[in-house]
Amino acid sequence: MKKRKLNYRFHNPNTVEETADMLYKIFMEANAGKVERAIKEELEKEKLFKDNDYISEHSA
């Protein structure tokens, strides 16, 4: 039996800008947890950096 090649076609009635905006929102929603986690990690690093600077300045 010969394998049949599948051929998909999608109809998108939106403009390129609307499609890009929709995809952006989907990706942001899907990655919201990762983005939030990355922001928290950076804020914690910044806080530790500032705390270490304060300690080194006042320990001499």
Protein Blocks (a to p, Z undefined) as FASTA:
>chain_A
ZZdddddddddfbdfklmmmmmmmmmmmmmmmmmmmmmmmmmmmmmmmmmmmmmmmmmZZ
